[in-house]
């Protein structure tokens, strides 16, 4: 939202359209109070449809914290800690699941970058920070991103993801203007 206000200060007639996708339902609720553009309570993923999203670790453990004290929630896809589950109440209107490992999750809508781009013309910026799904989500729609998007700003969550993104984007002709590797100074 700060970028929208800054752009409007430079050119009050500038039309800005912002689309935000937030998977964590409590954070989504906070955003609804201050965000008047398009806002989706969903997870960006390479496979649109319903996805499982972690909402906390075992009760009493280091990841049993509210969203304002832990910004590490993630899709459960491929994580062995999220096998069998049983109902565990509700979380922000969603049915919560308690897994044998003690981790908890909810099922939320998943949306692909390609689905978001279909309705848009030129996109000035995609700011992507999707907790480990960056490479998979961009790989599946690389051609659409090439055709419509001017700039990418990507927060990564692993050295392998970074390496894969560097390879993918350079193969598609993208120029990197800044590359700050994970855990570097």
C-alpha positions in Angstrom: 0.0 0.0 0.0 3.0 2.3 0.6 4.0 1.9 -3.0 0.5 2.9 -4.2 0.6 6.0 -2.1 4.1 6.9 -3.3 3.1 6.4 -6.9 0.1 8.6 -6.5 2.2 11.3 -4.9 4.3 11.3 -8.1 1.3 11.2 -10.4 -2.1 11.7 -8.8 -3.8 10.5 -12.1 -1.9 7.2 -12.1 -4.2 4.3 -12.0 -2.9 1.5 -9.7 -4.4 -1.9 -9.3 -3.1 -4.1 -6.5 -3.8 -7.8 -6.0 -2.8 -9.4 -2.7 -3.0 -13.1 -1.9 -2.6 -14.0 1.7 -2.8 -17.6 3.0 -2.7 -17.0 6.7 -6.3 -16.3 7.7 -5.6 -14.0 10.7 -3.2 -11.9 8.6 -5.8 -11.8 5.9 -8.3 -10.4 8.4 -5.8 -7.7 9.4 -5.3 -6.8 5.7 -9.1 -6.5 5.1 -9.2 -3.6 7.5 -6.6 -1.6 5.6 -6.6 -2.9 2.0 -9.1 -1.7 -0.5 -7.8 -3.4 -3.6 -8.3 -7.0 -4.6 -7.5 -9.3 -1.7 -7.8 -13.1 -1.7 -7.6 -15.4 1.3 -5.7 -18.2 -0.5 -2.2 -19.6 -1.1 -0.2 -19.1 -4.2 0.7 -22.6 -5.5 1.6 -24.4 -8.6 -1.4 -26.6 -8.4 -4.6 -24.6 -7.9 -7.4 -26.1 -5.8 -7.7 -26.8 -2.1 -4.4 -27.0 -0.2 -3.4 -27.7 3.4 -1.7 -24.8 5.2 0.0 -25.0 8.5 -1.3 -22.9 11.3 1.0 -24.0 14.1 3.3 -26.6 15.6 2.6 -28.9 18.5 0.9 -27.2 21.4 3.4 -25.7 23.9 6.3 -26.0 21.4 8.3 -23.2 19.7 5.8 -23.0 16.8 2.7 -22.8 18.9 2.5 -19.0 18.5 -0.1 -16.6 17.1 0.5 -15.2 13.6 1.9 -11.9 14.9 4.7 -13.8 16.6 5.5 -16.3 13.9 5.7 -15.6 10.2 6.8 -19.1 9.1 3.5 -20.7 8.1 3.7 -22.8 5.0 1.9 -25.2 2.7 2.0 -28.7 4.1 2.6 -30.3 0.7 5.5 -32.9 0.8 6.0 -32.5 4.6 5.8 -35.9 6.3 4.7 -34.2 9.6 1.3 -33.7 8.0 0.1 -37.2 7.4 -3.0 -38.6 9.2 -5.2 -36.0 11.0 -8.3 -35.6 13.0 -10.6 -32.6 13.5 -9.4 -30.0 15.9 -12.0 -27.2 16.1 -12.0 -24.1 13.9 -9.5 -21.5 12.9 -10.7 -18.2 11.4 -13.8 -20.0 10.1 -11.9 -23.0 8.6 -12.0 -26.5 10.0 -8.7 -27.1 11.8 -6.9 -30.4 11.6 -4.5 -31.9 14.2 -1.9 -34.2 12.8 -0.2 -37.1 14.6 3.0 -35.1 14.8 1.1 -32.4 16.7 1.2 -29.9 13.9 -2.1 -28.2 12.9 -3.4 -27.1 9.5 -6.4 -25.9 7.7 -7.5 -26.4 4.1 -7.7 -23.2 2.1 -8.1 -22.3 -1.6 -4.9 -22.4 -3.7 -4.5 -20.1 -6.7 -1.9 -20.2 -9.4 0.0 -17.2 -10.7 -1.2 -18.0 -14.2 -4.8 -17.7 -13.0 -4.1 -14.3 -11.5 -2.4 -13.1 -14.7 -5.2 -14.3 -17.1 -7.4 -11.3 -16.2 -4.6 -8.7 -16.4 -2.7 -7.0 -19.1 0.8 -5.7 -18.3 1.9 -6.2 -14.7 4.6 -3.9 -13.4 5.6 -6.0 -10.4 5.1 -9.3 -8.7 6.3 -9.3 -5.1 6.5 -13.0 -4.2 7.1 -14.4 -0.8 5.3 -17.7 -0.6 7.2 -19.8 1.9 9.0 -22.3 -0.2 6.7 -22.4 -3.2 8.5 -19.7 -5.3 10.3 -22.0 -7.8 7.4 -24.4 -8.4 4.9 -21.6 -8.7 7.0 -19.7 -11.3 8.2 -22.7 -13.2 4.6 -23.7 -14.0 3.8 -20.3 -15.6 7.2 -19.1 -16.8 5.9 -18.2 -20.3 2.9 -16.2 -19.0 5.2 -14.3 -16.6 7.7 -13.6 -19.4 4.8 -12.2 -21.6 3.1 -10.0 -19.0 5.4 -9.1 -16.1 8.0 -6.3 -16.0 9.7 -7.0 -12.6 9.9 -9.7 -10.0 10.8 -9.3 -6.4 11.2 -12.7 -4.7 11.7 -13.6 -1.1 13.2 -17.1 -1.1 13.2 -19.9 1.5 16.1 -22.2 0.6 19.4 -22.3 -1.2 18.1 -24.9 -3.7 15.1 -22.7 -4.5 17.4 -19.7 -5.1 19.6 -21.8 -7.4 16.6 -23.0 -9.3 15.1 -19.5 -9.7 18.5 -18.2 -11.0 18.6 -20.9 -13.6 14.9 -20.6 -14.6 14.9 -16.8 -14.9 18.2 -16.6 -16.7 17.1 -19.2 -19.1 14.0 -17.0 -19.8 16.2 -13.9 -20.4 15.5 -12.1 -17.2 18.1 -9.7 -15.9 18.9 -9.8 -12.2 19.4 -6.3 -10.7 20.0 -7.4 -7.1 20.5 -10.9 -5.6 20.8 -11.2 -1.9 21.2 -14.8 -1.0 19.5 -16.4 2.0 21.4 -15.8 5.2 23.9 -13.4 3.6 24.9 -9.9 4.4 
